[in-house]
């Protein structure tokens, strides 16, 4: 297996750690401390700017890290599904690589499978 790039390793670890309950608790704790210090700083513009700037920067950076992790996970899942479709003899191999089709084509294929599902349900009733 190839070694992931430093960014990939960083993104994966960050997504793992930030998704844990303890990270949420720490974030709530920071907000509570910030709110408690409000009277100490007379609810000044600087006091408000600290939390606004901090949360904006963290959110901005986290979007990219989470998206990177999500893209990788989705790609791996798609490859696994493609392999399952390929490996099953009776599977429709034209369904491989569906993610590359445009929305209209996907809608057409979805409708075909919805009709098949309705017919199957009707046959079982």
C-alpha positions in Angstrom: 0.0 0.0 0.0 1.3 3.4 -0.9 1.9 5.9 2.0 -0.6 8.7 2.1 0.6 12.3 1.5 1.2 14.4 4.6 -1.9 16.4 3.9 -4.0 13.3 3.6 -2.7 11.9 6.9 -3.3 15.3 8.6 -6.8 15.6 7.1 -7.8 12.1 8.2 -6.4 12.5 11.8 -8.0 15.9 12.1 -11.4 14.6 10.9 -11.1 11.7 13.3 -10.3 13.9 16.3 -12.8 16.6 15.6 -15.6 14.1 15.2 -15.2 12.8 18.8 -17.5 13.8 21.6 -14.6 15.2 23.7 -13.8 17.7 20.9 -17.4 18.9 21.0 -17.3 19.2 24.8 -14.0 21.3 24.5 -15.7 23.5 22.0 -18.7 24.1 24.2 -16.3 24.7 27.1 -14.5 27.4 25.1 -17.8 29.1 24.2 -18.9 29.0 27.9 -15.6 30.5 29.0 -15.9 33.2 26.3 -19.4 34.0 27.4 -18.4 34.2 31.1 -15.7 36.6 30.3 -18.1 39.0 28.5 -18.8 41.1 31.6 -15.1 41.2 32.4 -14.4 42.8 29.0 -17.6 44.9 29.0 -18.9 42.9 26.0 -16.5 44.9 23.9 -16.2 44.8 20.1 -12.8 43.1 20.6 -14.3 40.5 22.9 -16.9 39.7 20.2 -14.3 39.8 17.4 -12.2 37.1 19.2 -15.0 34.5 19.0 -16.2 35.6 15.5 -12.7 35.5 14.0 -11.8 32.2 15.7 -14.9 30.3 14.7 -14.7 31.7 11.1 -11.1 30.6 10.7 -11.7 27.2 12.2 -14.9 26.6 10.1 -13.1 27.7 6.9 -10.2 25.3 7.4 -12.4 22.4 8.6 -14.5 22.6 5.5 -11.5 21.7 3.4 -10.2 19.0 5.7 -13.6 17.3 6.0 -14.2 17.6 2.3 -10.9 15.9 1.6 -11.7 13.1 3.9 -15.3 12.7 2.5 -14.0 12.7 -1.1 -11.5 9.9 -0.2 -14.1 7.8 1.6 -16.7 8.2 -1.2 -14.1 7.2 -3.8 -13.1 4.1 -1.8 -16.8 3.2 -1.3 -17.5 3.7 -5.0 -14.6 1.4 -6.0 -15.9 -1.3 -3.6 -19.3 -1.1 -5.0 -17.9 -1.3 -8.6 -16.1 -4.4 -7.6 -19.2 -6.0 -6.2 -21.1 -5.2 -9.3 -18.3 -6.6 -11.5 -18.0 -9.8 -9.4 -21.6 -10.8 -9.5 -22.3 -12.6 -12.7 -26.0 -11.5 -13.0 -25.2 -7.9 -12.2 -25.7 -5.2 -14.8 -22.1 -4.1 -15.5 -23.3 -1.0 -17.3 -23.9 0.4 -13.8 -20.2 0.6 -13.2 -19.0 4.1 -13.0 -22.4 5.7 -12.7 -21.0 8.7 -10.8 -19.5 9.9 -14.1 -23.0 10.3 -15.8 -24.9 13.5 -16.0 -28.1 14.1 -13.9 -30.5 13.4 -16.8 -28.9 10.0 -17.5 -28.9 9.1 -13.8 -32.6 10.1 -13.5 -33.4 7.9 -16.5 -31.6 4.9 -14.9 -33.2 5.6 -11.5 -36.7 5.6 -13.1 -35.9 2.2 -14.8 -35.0 0.7 -11.4 -38.1 2.3 -9.7 -40.3 0.7 -12.3 -38.6 -2.7 -11.6 -39.1 -2.3 -7.9 -42.8 -1.4 -8.3 -43.2 -4.4 -10.6 -41.5 -6.7 -8.0 -43.6 -5.3 -5.1 -46.8 -5.8 -7.2 -45.8 -9.4 -8.1 -45.3 -10.2 -4.4 -48.7 -8.8 -3.4 
